[in-house]
Amino acid sequence: LAQIFLVLKKKQFEKVQLSEMNF
């Protein structure tokens, strides 16, 4: 359960990083 949460958090972080790079 904790592993899935970490994976989701990682994906969210990557998404934020991509949006920051676009700006």
N, C-alpha and C positions, 0 to 999 in steps of 0.2 A: 504493500500500500504506500509506504513512504517513498519507495523507488519511483512509482508512477508519478507521485507529487513532484519529485525532483525533476523528472523528465519534462513534465508540463511547465515547471518553473523555468527550466533551461530553454524550452521552445519560446516561452513568453519573452525571456531575456533577449534571445536572438532576434525576435520580431522587433523589439524596442530598439536594438542596436541597428537593425536595417533601416528603420524609420528615421533614426538619428543621422545615419549616413546620407539619406536622401536629402535631408535639409541642409 
